[in-house]
Amino acid sequence: TAEYMRYLFNNGRDFVCIWEELEHIGHYLEIQKLRFEHAFDYYLEQEEETREARIPPLVIQTFVENCIKYAVDLDSVLQITVTVFSEEMNGIPYTNICITDSGPGFSAQILEQLTDQKKYMEEETGHIGISNTIKRLYYTYGDRASISFYNGPVKGAVVDIHIPYTVKAALEKGDEPDESADCG
């Protein structure tokens, strides 16, 4: 709990290394396991090449929290998976973050709302975390970042985020907003 709170209160940075964010997610999920005991299991996986990649803080947590909030069912064990890997799109390196769960998935209404993300950011939807995260990604990266929402082939929600791959060296050159703090 102390590590979880320390991350929240000491995180005035614009960017964090993904490994820090995943470590924070692990702390959050362990706290939730105390609350829900055996209601869910989780798996966090990160490709080594993405370890020092930078992202805005708490981007992943928003969607992991939603897995807990909307998909935990005490009648069956929920599976939550976060995978991070490098990917190239149109010759540009990206960091791909995929959050999945084995719950009921997104409702048709939510998926319809999320189809037009710019409109979604402007409307009062009641889903403040999703809206704020979409806004943060858009204001930070413009159209260079993308986020997709869909349901898995069998069941469960999928959030697929593509963020331009940046590390401290790129940030210092001015390719992205400045962030002087080292990871870890």
C-alpha atoms as an extended CHARMM CRD file, in Angstrom:
* protein
*
       184  EXT
         1         1  THR       CA              0.0000000000        0.0000000000        0.0000000000  PROA      1               0.0000000000
         2         2  ALA       CA              2.8460000000        2.3890000000        0.8030000000  PROA      2               0.0000000000
         3         3  GLU       CA              4.4240000000        1.9050000000       -2.6430000000  PROA      3               0.0000000000
         4         4  TYR       CA              1.0480000000        2.4270000000       -4.3100000000  PROA      4               0.0000000000
         5         5  MET       CA              0.4180000000        5.6730000000       -2.4260000000  PROA      5               0.0000000000
         6         6  ARG       CA              3.9860000000        6.9020000000       -2.9510000000  PROA      6               0.0000000000
         7         7  TYR       CA              3.5640000000        6.5380000000       -6.7270000000  PROA      7               0.0000000000
         8         8  LEU       CA              0.3060000000        8.5100000000       -6.6560000000  PROA      8               0.0000000000
         9         9  PHE       CA              1.5450000000       11.3480000000       -4.4640000000  PROA      9               0.0000000000
        10        10  ASN       CA              5.0700000000       11.6900000000       -5.8510000000  PROA      10              0.0000000000
        11        11  ASN       CA              4.0630000000       11.5220000000       -9.4570000000  PROA      11              0.0000000000
        12        12  GLY       CA              4.0050000000       15.1010000000      -10.6840000000  PROA      12              0.0000000000
        13        13  ARG       CA              5.8360000000       14.0340000000      -13.8310000000  PROA      13              0.0000000000
        14        14  ASP       CA              4.3860000000       14.3200000000      -17.3140000000  PROA      14              0.0000000000
        15        15  PHE       CA              5.8700000000       10.9490000000      -18.3160000000  PROA      15              0.0000000000
        16        16  VAL       CA              6.8800000000        7.7230000000      -16.5740000000  PROA      16              0.0000000000
        17        17  CYS       CA              8.6370000000        4.6040000000      -17.7940000000  PROA      17              0.0000000000
        18        18  ILE       CA              6.2180000000        1.8330000000      -18.5720000000  PROA      18              0.0000000000
        19        19  TRP       CA              7.9640000000       -0.5100000000      -16.1370000000  PROA      19              0.0000000000
        20        20  GLU       CA              7.1270000000        1.9750000000      -13.3460000000  PROA      20              0.0000000000
        21        21  GLU       CA              3.5010000000        2.1090000000      -14.4240000000  PROA      21              0.0000000000
        22        22  LEU       CA              3.2960000000       -1.6930000000      -14.5340000000  PROA      22              0.0000000000
        23        23  GLU       CA              4.8720000000       -1.9660000000      -11.1010000000  PROA      23              0.0000000000
        24        24  HSD       CA              2.2530000000        0.4790000000       -9.8470000000  PROA      24              0.0000000000
        25        25  ILE       CA             -0.5070000000       -1.5790000000      -11.5070000000  PROA      25              0.0000000000
        26        26  GLY       CA              0.8170000000       -4.6620000000       -9.7370000000  PROA      26              0.0000000000
        27        27  HSD       CA              0.5690000000       -2.8600000000       -6.3790000000  PROA      27              0.0000000000
        28        28  TYR       CA             -2.9720000000       -1.7110000000       -7.1980000000  PROA      28              0.0000000000
        29        29  LEU       CA             -4.0510000000       -5.2250000000       -8.1450000000  PROA      29              0.0000000000
        30        30  GLU       CA             -2.5190000000       -6.7360000000       -5.0180000000  PROA      30              0.0000000000
        31        31  ILE       CA             -4.5150000000       -4.2510000000       -2.9130000000  PROA      31              0.0000000000
        32        32  GLN       CA             -7.6690000000       -5.2300000000       -4.8200000000  PROA      32              0.0000000000
        33        33  LYS       CA             -6.8850000000       -8.9040000000       -4.1980000000  PROA      33              0.0000000000
        34        34  LEU       CA             -7.1050000000       -8.1710000000       -0.4720000000  PROA      34              0.0000000000
        35        35  ARG       CA            -10.5530000000       -6.7660000000       -1.1110000000  PROA      35              0.0000000000
        36        36  PHE       CA            -11.8740000000       -9.3840000000       -3.5500000000  PROA      36              0.0000000000
        37        37  GLU       CA             -9.6850000000      -12.3530000000       -2.5180000000  PROA      37              0.0000000000
        38        38  HSD       CA             -9.9910000000      -14.9830000000       -5.2770000000  PROA      38              0.0000000000
        39        39  ALA       CA            -12.3840000000      -13.0840000000       -7.5720000000  PROA      39              0.0000000000
        40        40  PHE       CA             -9.6930000000      -12.3420000000      -10.1610000000  PROA      40              0.0000000000
        41        41  ASP       CA             -6.2240000000      -13.2360000000      -11.3560000000  PROA      41              0.0000000000
        42        42  TYR       CA             -3.9180000000      -11.0240000000      -13.3490000000  PROA      42              0.0000000000
        43        43  TYR       CA             -0.9810000000      -11.2610000000      -15.6720000000  PROA      43              0.0000000000
        44        44  LEU       CA              1.3650000000       -8.3810000000      -16.5360000000  PROA      44              0.0000000000
        45        45  GLU       CA              3.7880000000       -8.8710000000      -19.4110000000  PROA      45              0.0000000000
        46        46  GLN       CA              6.2450000000       -6.4180000000      -20.9090000000  PROA      46              0.0000000000
        47        47  GLU       CA              8.5570000000       -6.8770000000      -23.8410000000  PROA      47              0.0000000000
        48        48  GLU       CA             12.0780000000       -5.8710000000      -22.7790000000  PROA      48              0.0000000000
        49        49  GLU       CA             12.3920000000       -3.3500000000      -25.6500000000  PROA      49              0.0000000000
        50        50  THR       CA              9.5930000000       -1.2730000000      -24.1150000000  PROA      50              0.0000000000
        51        51  ARG       CA             11.0100000000       -1.1130000000      -20.5910000000  PROA      51              0.0000000000
        52        52  GLU       CA             12.2600000000        2.4860000000      -20.8240000000  PROA      52              0.0000000000
        53        53  ALA       CA              9.4700000000        3.7470000000      -23.0980000000  PROA      53              0.0000000000
        54        54  ARG       CA              7.6630000000        6.7780000000      -21.6890000000  PROA      54              0.0000000000
        55        55  ILE       CA              3.9190000000        7.2230000000      -21.2950000000  PROA      55              0.0000000000
        56        56  PRO       CA              1.7450000000        9.6530000000      -19.3460000000  PROA      56              0.0000000000
        57        57  PRO       CA              1.2380000000        8.3240000000      -15.7980000000  PROA      57              0.0000000000
        58        58  LEU       CA             -1.8930000000        6.3930000000      -14.8160000000  PROA      58              0.0000000000
        59        59  VAL       CA             -2.9810000000        5.7010000000      -18.3970000000  PROA      59              0.0000000000
        60        60  ILE       CA             -3.0110000000        1.9540000000      -17.8260000000  PROA      60              0.0000000000
        61        61  GLN       CA             -4.5150000000        2.1520000000      -14.3430000000  PROA      61              0.0000000000
        62        62  THR       CA             -7.6970000000        3.7940000000      -15.6380000000  PROA      62              0.0000000000
        63        63  PHE       CA             -8.5670000000        0.7180000000      -17.6610000000  PROA      63              0.0000000000
        64        64  VAL       CA             -7.4160000000       -1.8170000000      -15.0740000000  PROA      64              0.0000000000
        65        65  GLU       CA             -9.6430000000       -0.0470000000      -12.5180000000  PROA      65              0.0000000000
        66        66  ASN       CA            -12.5450000000       -0.4050000000      -14.9390000000  PROA      66              0.0000000000
        67        67  CYS       CA            -11.8670000000       -4.1540000000      -15.1730000000  PROA      67              0.0000000000
        68        68  ILE       CA            -12.2290000000       -4.3800000000      -11.4020000000  PROA      68              0.0000000000
        69        69  LYS       CA            -15.2030000000       -2.0190000000      -11.2240000000  PROA      69              0.0000000000
        70        70  TYR       CA            -17.2870000000       -3.4510000000      -14.0630000000  PROA      70              0.0000000000
        71        71  ALA       CA            -16.1460000000       -7.0340000000      -14.5770000000  PROA      71              0.0000000000
        72        72  VAL       CA            -15.4380000000       -8.5790000000      -11.1730000000  PROA      72              0.0000000000
        73        73  ASP       CA            -18.1120000000      -11.1520000000      -10.4800000000  PROA      73              0.0000000000
        74        74  LEU       CA            -17.8410000000      -13.1790000000       -7.3260000000  PROA      74              0.0000000000
        75        75  ASP       CA            -19.3680000000      -16.1980000000       -9.1130000000  PROA      75              0.0000000000
        76        76  SER       CA            -16.4100000000      -16.6930000000      -11.4690000000  PROA      76              0.0000000000
        77        77  VAL       CA            -12.7240000000      -15.7740000000      -11.5640000000  PROA      77              0.0000000000
        78        78  LEU       CA            -11.9660000000      -12.7730000000      -13.7710000000  PROA      78              0.0000000000
        79        79  GLN       CA             -8.7300000000      -12.8320000000      -15.7730000000  PROA      79              0.0000000000
        80        80  ILE       CA             -7.0520000000       -9.4420000000      -16.2910000000  PROA      80              0.0000000000
        81        81  THR       CA             -4.0980000000       -9.2060000000      -18.6620000000  PROA      81              0.0000000000
        82        82  VAL       CA             -1.8810000000       -6.2440000000      -19.5030000000  PROA      82              0.0000000000
        83        83  THR       CA              0.6610000000       -6.7490000000      -22.2640000000  PROA      83              0.0000000000
        84        84  VAL       CA              3.1340000000       -4.1670000000      -23.5270000000  PROA      84              0.0000000000
        85        85  PHE       CA              5.1520000000       -4.6460000000      -26.6830000000  PROA      85              0.0000000000
        86        86  SER       CA              6.8530000000       -2.6670000000      -29.4140000000  PROA      86              0.0000000000
        87        87  GLU       CA              5.2220000000       -2.3590000000      -32.7790000000  PROA      87              0.0000000000
        88        88  GLU       CA              5.9280000000       -0.5330000000      -36.0020000000  PROA      88              0.0000000000
        89        89  MET       CA              3.1340000000        1.1960000000      -37.8880000000  PROA      89              0.0000000000
        90        90  ASN       CA              3.8360000000        2.9550000000      -41.1960000000  PROA      90              0.0000000000
        91        91  GLY       CA              7.5510000000        2.8700000000      -40.4170000000  PROA      91              0.0000000000
        92        92  ILE       CA              7.1020000000        4.6080000000      -37.0400000000  PROA      92              0.0000000000
        93        93  PRO       CA              7.9190000000        2.8190000000      -33.7570000000  PROA      93              0.0000000000
        94        94  TYR       CA              5.0380000000        2.5670000000      -31.2950000000  PROA      94              0.0000000000
        95        95  THR       CA              4.4570000000        1.1340000000      -27.8680000000  PROA      95              0.0000000000
        96        96  ASN       CA              1.3650000000       -1.0570000000      -27.8310000000  PROA      96              0.0000000000
        97        97  ILE       CA             -0.4580000000       -1.4880000000      -24.5390000000  PROA      97              0.0000000000
        98        98  CYS       CA             -3.2740000000       -4.0280000000      -24.5280000000  PROA      98              0.0000000000
        99        99  ILE       CA             -5.5610000000       -4.4460000000      -21.5160000000  PROA      99              0.0000000000
       100       100  THR       CA             -8.0080000000       -7.3540000000      -21.6010000000  PROA      100             0.0000000000
       101       101  ASP       CA            -10.3670000000       -9.0440000000      -19.2020000000  PROA      101             0.0000000000
       102       102  SER       CA            -12.5880000000      -12.1060000000      -19.3090000000  PROA      102             0.0000000000
       103       103  GLY       CA            -15.6870000000      -10.2850000000      -18.0640000000  PROA      103             0.0000000000
       104       104  PRO       CA            -18.9050000000       -9.4630000000      -19.9080000000  PROA      104             0.0000000000
       105       105  GLY       CA            -17.2330000000       -6.9060000000      -22.1910000000  PROA      105             0.0000000000
       106       106  PHE       CA            -18.3900000000       -3.4570000000      -23.1990000000  PROA      106             0.0000000000
       107       107  SER       CA            -22.0870000000       -2.8780000000      -23.6720000000  PROA      107             0.0000000000
       108       108  ALA       CA            -23.2770000000       -2.0500000000      -27.1890000000  PROA      108             0.0000000000
       109       109  GLN       CA            -24.1400000000        1.4580000000      -25.9620000000  PROA      109             0.0000000000
       110       110  ILE       CA            -20.6340000000        2.1230000000      -24.6100000000  PROA      110             0.0000000000
       111       111  LEU       CA            -18.9870000000        0.7450000000      -27.7650000000  PROA      111             0.0000000000
       112       112  GLU       CA            -21.2040000000        2.9960000000      -29.8750000000  PROA      112             0.0000000000
       113       113  GLN       CA            -20.2240000000        6.0280000000      -27.7680000000  PROA      113             0.0000000000
       114       114  LEU       CA            -16.5210000000        5.1690000000      -28.0040000000  PROA      114             0.0000000000
       115       115  THR       CA            -16.6220000000        4.9060000000      -31.8030000000  PROA      115             0.0000000000
       116       116  ASP       CA            -16.3850000000        8.7010000000      -32.1810000000  PROA      116             0.0000000000
       117       117  GLN       CA            -13.7720000000        9.5340000000      -29.5440000000  PROA      117             0.0000000000
       118       118  LYS       CA            -13.6360000000       13.2780000000      -30.2510000000  PROA      118             0.0000000000
       119       119  LYS       CA            -17.3970000000       13.4680000000      -29.6950000000  PROA      119             0.0000000000
       120       120  TYR       CA            -17.0280000000       11.2250000000      -26.6340000000  PROA      120             0.0000000000
       121       121  MET       CA            -14.5270000000       13.6990000000      -25.1280000000  PROA      121             0.0000000000
       122       122  GLU       CA            -17.0440000000       16.5290000000      -25.4870000000  PROA      122             0.0000000000
       123       123  GLU       CA            -20.1250000000       14.7460000000      -24.1240000000  PROA      123             0.0000000000
       124       124  GLU       CA            -20.9890000000       14.1050000000      -20.4940000000  PROA      124             0.0000000000
       125       125  THR       CA            -20.8890000000       10.2910000000      -20.4450000000  PROA      125             0.0000000000
       126       126  GLY       CA            -20.4090000000        9.4680000000      -16.7940000000  PROA      126             0.0000000000
       127       127  HSD       CA            -17.2060000000        7.6030000000      -17.7120000000  PROA      127             0.0000000000
       128       128  ILE       CA            -14.7880000000       10.2660000000      -16.5230000000  PROA      128             0.0000000000
       129       129  GLY       CA            -11.7020000000        8.0220000000      -16.4040000000  PROA      129             0.0000000000
       130       130  ILE       CA            -12.0430000000        6.8900000000      -20.0140000000  PROA      130             0.0000000000
       131       131  SER       CA            -12.8520000000       10.3930000000      -21.2160000000  PROA      131             0.0000000000
       132       132  ASN       CA             -9.9240000000       11.9580000000      -19.3520000000  PROA      132             0.0000000000
       133       133  THR       CA             -7.4990000000        9.3240000000      -20.6510000000  PROA      133             0.0000000000
       134       134  ILE       CA             -8.6370000000        9.8110000000      -24.2540000000  PROA      134             0.0000000000
       135       135  LYS       CA             -8.1980000000       13.5760000000      -23.7840000000  PROA      135             0.0000000000
       136       136  ARG       CA             -4.7350000000       13.2010000000      -22.2330000000  PROA      136             0.0000000000
       137       137  LEU       CA             -3.5440000000       11.0000000000      -25.0750000000  PROA      137             0.0000000000
       138       138  TYR       CA             -5.0050000000       13.3400000000      -27.6870000000  PROA      138             0.0000000000
       139       139  TYR       CA             -3.5640000000       16.5020000000      -26.1070000000  PROA      139             0.0000000000
       140       140  THR       CA             -0.1610000000       14.8660000000      -25.6240000000  PROA      140             0.0000000000
       141       141  TYR       CA              0.2140000000       13.0820000000      -28.9620000000  PROA      141             0.0000000000
       142       142  GLY       CA             -2.5180000000       14.4140000000      -31.2430000000  PROA      142             0.0000000000
       143       143  ASP       CA             -3.4550000000       11.9380000000      -33.9400000000  PROA      143             0.0000000000
       144       144  ARG       CA             -0.1880000000       10.0190000000      -33.4620000000  PROA      144             0.0000000000
       145       145  ALA       CA             -1.6920000000        8.0140000000      -30.5700000000  PROA      145             0.0000000000
       146       146  SER       CA             -4.7130000000        5.7880000000      -30.8810000000  PROA      146             0.0000000000
       147       147  ILE       CA             -6.9530000000        3.8690000000      -28.5650000000  PROA      147             0.0000000000
       148       148  SER       CA             -9.3970000000        1.1650000000      -29.6170000000  PROA      148             0.0000000000
       149       149  PHE       CA            -12.1670000000       -0.4360000000      -27.6160000000  PROA      149             0.0000000000
       150       150  TYR       CA            -13.7900000000       -3.7180000000      -28.5570000000  PROA      150             0.0000000000
       151       151  ASN       CA            -14.9950000000       -6.9940000000      -27.1420000000  PROA      151             0.0000000000
       152       152  GLY       CA            -12.9260000000      -10.1440000000      -27.3710000000  PROA      152             0.0000000000
       153       153  PRO       CA            -13.9450000000      -12.9720000000      -29.7220000000  PROA      153             0.0000000000
       154       154  VAL       CA            -15.4700000000      -15.0390000000      -26.9100000000  PROA      154             0.0000000000
       155       155  LYS       CA            -16.1330000000      -12.4390000000      -24.2120000000  PROA      155             0.0000000000
       156       156  GLY       CA            -14.3770000000       -9.7170000000      -22.2860000000  PROA      156             0.0000000000
       157       157  ALA       CA            -13.3390000000       -6.1370000000      -22.9340000000  PROA      157             0.0000000000
       158       158  VAL       CA            -10.2280000000       -5.1430000000      -24.8690000000  PROA      158             0.0000000000
       159       159  VAL       CA             -8.5100000000       -1.7580000000      -24.7530000000  PROA      159             0.0000000000
       160       160  ASP       CA             -5.7310000000       -1.4210000000      -27.3100000000  PROA      160             0.0000000000
       161       161  ILE       CA             -3.5120000000        1.6710000000      -26.9930000000  PROA      161             0.0000000000
       162       162  HSD       CA             -0.8050000000        2.7410000000      -29.4600000000  PROA      162             0.0000000000
       163       163  ILE       CA              1.5610000000        5.4670000000      -28.2440000000  PROA      163             0.0000000000
       164       164  PRO       CA              4.5530000000        6.7720000000      -30.2000000000  PROA      164             0.0000000000
       165       165  TYR       CA              7.6490000000        5.1070000000      -28.7860000000  PROA      165             0.0000000000
       166       166  THR       CA              9.6700000000        7.6640000000      -26.8440000000  PROA      166             0.0000000000
       167       167  VAL       CA             12.4760000000        7.3300000000      -24.3420000000  PROA      167             0.0000000000
       168       168  LYS       CA             14.3570000000        9.9230000000      -22.3030000000  PROA      168             0.0000000000
       169       169  ALA       CA             16.8810000000       10.6220000000      -25.0660000000  PROA      169             0.0000000000
       170       170  ALA       CA             14.0970000000       11.5110000000      -27.5070000000  PROA      170             0.0000000000
       171       171  LEU       CA             12.3810000000       13.6380000000      -24.8920000000  PROA      171             0.0000000000
       172       172  GLU       CA             15.5730000000       15.5930000000      -24.2610000000  PROA      172             0.0000000000
       173       173  LYS       CA             15.9830000000       16.3230000000      -27.9850000000  PROA      173             0.0000000000
       174       174  GLY       CA             12.6030000000       18.0290000000      -27.9340000000  PROA      174             0.0000000000
       175       175  ASP       CA             10.7240000000       15.3920000000      -29.9220000000  PROA      175             0.0000000000
       176       176  GLU       CA              8.1280000000       15.2330000000      -27.1510000000  PROA      176             0.0000000000
       177       177  PRO       CA              7.3040000000       17.3940000000      -24.1110000000  PROA      177             0.0000000000
       178       178  ASP       CA             10.3160000000       17.6920000000      -21.7970000000  PROA      178             0.0000000000
       179       179  GLU       CA             10.6580000000       15.2870000000      -18.8850000000  PROA      179             0.0000000000
       180       180  SER       CA             13.9210000000       15.4350000000      -16.9830000000  PROA      180             0.0000000000
       181       181  ALA       CA             13.3630000000       12.7980000000      -14.2960000000  PROA      181             0.0000000000
       182       182  ASP       CA             15.0060000000        9.4390000000      -14.8420000000  PROA      182             0.0000000000
       183       183  CYS       CA             13.0080000000        6.2460000000      -14.6710000000  PROA      183             0.0000000000
       184       184  GLY       CA             13.4000000000        4.5460000000      -11.3340000000  PROA      184             0.0000000000
